[in-house]
Amino acid sequence: MTFETPKIMGILNVTPDSFFDGGQHNTVDQAISHAEKLILAGADILDIGPYSSRPGAKEISSQQEMDRALPIIELIKKEFPHIPLSIDTYRADVAEAAVGAGVVIINDISGGTLDKNMFKTVARLQVSYVLMHMRGTPATMQQFTQYDDLVNDIAVHLGHAIASLRELGIKDIILDPGYGFSKTIDQNYELLMRVAELHYFNLPILGGISRKSMIYKKIGQTADQVLAGTTALNTLLLERGVQLLRVHDVAEAKQLINLFYT
């Protein structure tokens, strides 16, 4: 996959408690139906989320993650073999099981900080890796929002991780600056406006702002009311050269990309 034209990562949460669509796709039939809708709307990748990372989400085990994700991964690979799949997990054992079931991208919100085996596992499997910036854990991340220079500090953090990944022979790295993770609302907007600075690394950048609290809390609405706000911020991401949009609403993101690139 190349990124001369930005790509769309459609979100398929198979959790009962994700902040926007929890409980809507957590049976196999529901998940397959939604996967088909995302693909028909223009998704280039499907990101399978078996574990909610929102603050206050219930802790689950690795086995529970696998029990949620693997049957759905296997069926999607059977029904839609052409679509690349990603697993949204910070656990190396879940990532390895998902790759065994057909996943080709590991999307790690912790950037390798919550499982010391993650980088070595990615290197051994030789799959693509989404390296996200976060401090702490999903439960504690909003306690770690102090920065000297927000984007520079994020870049230094990512730079060290990239060096470690390269030393292990990992080739395909996508950067995610981590909107909403260990950042205040104002910091998220500063990061949005300055995200182009991360092109320094010459790696694809993922923008994941879809329906997040940085939008709905700022304007006093709820996650299900901010499709327009999401589209506006995705426009800013595309203007700043972001190559991969991670979204709940694929059709609207596809319209944006078609407007920019056709």
C-alpha positions, 0 to 999 in steps of 0.5 A: 500500500502506498500513500500518494493518495491518503487512505481510510482506516475504518473503525470496527469496534467489537467491544460493549463499551467503546465511547461512540459505538460500543455494543453495536458490533460485538456479535459476529453477525453485527461485525460482519455486517458493519465490515461490509458497510465500511468496505462498500463505503470505501475503507482501505483498511479495517481496524478491529478493536476488541478492547476500549481504551477510553478512560474508565473502560473495564479491564479485560484479559488478553484471552477476552480480547482474543475471544472477541477479535479472532472469530471476527477476523477469521470470518472477515478474511474469509468473506472479504479476503482483499481488505487489509486488517489491523488489530487495535491492541497494546498486548503482544500475545493478542497481536500475534494471535491476530496476525495468525488469523490474518491481520497485517497491521498492529495498531498499538496505542501505547507505542510499545510502552505497555508490553515489553514484548511488543517490538520484538513480536512485531519484528519477528512477525514482520508486519506493519506497525502503527506507533502511537504517542501516549504517556501512562495507561488509558486509565492514567494518561490524563495525568501526564499532560505536562510538556516543554514543547508539545510537538517537539516532546512528542517527536523526541518520544517517537524518534526514540521508538523509531530507532528501537524499531529500526534496530530490530529490523521493522520496516513498515512504521506508521506514526500516530500522534495520539489525539486524545491520549495524555493531551488536554483539549487545547493541546490536541488542537495545537497538535492538529495545527502543527502535525505537519512537523512530524513529516520530519520522519518521512513516515506515513502519519495517521490522524485519529480524531473521529468523534473524539472528546476534543470535538464534542466537549469543546462544543458541548455536544455528544459523540453522536452529534459531531460528524460535521466537526469530525469532517472539518478536522479531517479536512485540516489533517489532509491539508497538513499532509496526513496520509491515513484517516482513522474514522467511524464514518467512511463515506464522509472521509472518502468524499473528502479525499475525492475532493482533495485528490481527484 
